[in-house]
Amino acid sequence: MNKQCYFSQNNIRNIDYKDTEILKKFLNPHARMISRKKSGVCAKSQRQLAVAVKRARFMGLLPFVAR
């Protein structure tokens, strides 16, 4: 049974880097991104998610590393 993509399920077209609550769902406790297989996100959304997380980290909204 495959998980459905969170973003297509909730009809989210553009992943915004300022929406840190959604981005935190796809980070593990060490602030690393969760893989597609574990999160169930489609390839297109995973690429958008990666860009959004990187931008949020650069802007200081998300940590690069969490202890």
Secondary structure, DSSP 8 states (H G I E B T S, - for coil): -----HHHHTT--S--TT-HHHHHTTB-TTS-B--HHHH---HHHHHHHHHHHHHHHHHTSS-S---
